[in-house]
Structure formats: C-alpha cells, structure tokens
Amino acid sequence: MVKDPMLALQLPLKVLITEPNKGKVEVMLNRADQVVAHANTDYADVENNLAKAEKLIKATVAK
C-alpha cells in the first residue's frame, strides 16, 4: 500500500467477538467505508475488494 500508507495501517479488516454476558455474543466490525474514511483513497477505488471481504466476514461470523 505504497499509494496510501494510512489505508495500509487500517488493514486487514478486524473483527472483535465477545461474550459480555453468558449466552449473549457481540460482534463488532469496522465497515469497509469507515476504514477508507480515515485514508487518502476514494472508497470507489477499493470498494470491490473491501466490500467482498466485509461480506465474507459477516457470512462467516453469522454461521
């Protein structure tokens, strides 16, 4: 990510899964558009890759 080091710093997308109370699970994920908002790259330039990764993470966690 030579083009945009600020975006590189935000990657990879991260997921936090926690069980604050017995039987209650919380999943937290920074959306791809939120990650790019803190960078110098337009979302449209990375939307194809990051949006697919976000969908994959959500589908995997939902199982």
C-alpha positions as CSV (number, residue, x, y, z in Angstrom):
1,M,0.0,0.0,0.0
2,V,2.7,2.4,-1.0
3,K,0.0,4.6,-2.6
4,D,-1.8,5.2,0.7
5,P,0.0,4.2,3.9
6,M,-2.9,5.4,6.0
7,L,-5.1,2.8,4.4
8,A,-2.5,0.2,4.9
9,L,-2.4,1.0,8.6
10,Q,-6.2,0.2,8.8
11,L,-5.9,-3.2,7.1
12,P,-6.6,-6.0,7.5
13,L,-10.2,-5.6,8.4
14,K,-10.6,-6.7,12.0
15,V,-13.4,-8.4,13.9
16,L,-14.0,-8.5,17.6
17,I,-16.2,-11.2,19.0
18,T,-17.0,-11.1,22.7
19,E,-19.4,-12.7,25.2
20,P,-20.1,-9.9,27.7
21,N,-22.8,-12.0,29.4
22,K,-23.3,-15.7,29.3
23,G,-25.3,-16.6,26.2
24,K,-25.0,-13.1,24.7
25,V,-22.4,-12.7,21.9
26,E,-21.5,-9.4,20.4
27,V,-19.7,-8.9,17.1
28,M,-18.0,-5.7,16.2
29,L,-16.6,-4.9,12.8
30,N,-15.4,-1.6,11.3
31,R,-17.2,-1.3,8.0
32,A,-15.1,-1.0,4.9
33,D,-16.4,2.5,4.2
34,Q,-15.4,3.5,7.7
35,V,-11.8,2.2,7.2
36,V,-11.4,4.1,4.0
37,A,-12.9,7.3,5.5
38,H,-9.6,7.7,7.5
39,A,-7.4,7.2,4.5
40,N,-6.4,9.2,1.4
41,T,-8.1,6.7,-1.0
42,D,-11.5,7.0,-2.5
43,Y,-13.9,4.2,-1.5
44,A,-14.7,3.5,-5.1
45,D,-11.0,2.6,-5.7
46,V,-11.1,-0.2,-3.1
47,E,-14.8,-1.0,-2.9
48,N,-14.7,-4.1,-5.0
49,N,-12.1,-5.8,-2.7
50,L,-13.0,-4.4,0.7
51,A,-16.8,-4.9,0.3
52,K,-16.3,-8.5,-0.7
53,A,-14.1,-9.1,2.3
54,E,-16.7,-7.4,4.6
55,K,-19.4,-9.7,3.2
56,L,-17.3,-12.8,3.7
57,I,-16.5,-11.8,7.3
58,K,-20.2,-11.2,8.0
59,A,-21.3,-14.5,6.4
60,T,-18.6,-16.4,8.3
61,V,-19.5,-14.9,11.7
62,A,-23.2,-15.5,11.1
63,K,-22.8,-19.2,10.9
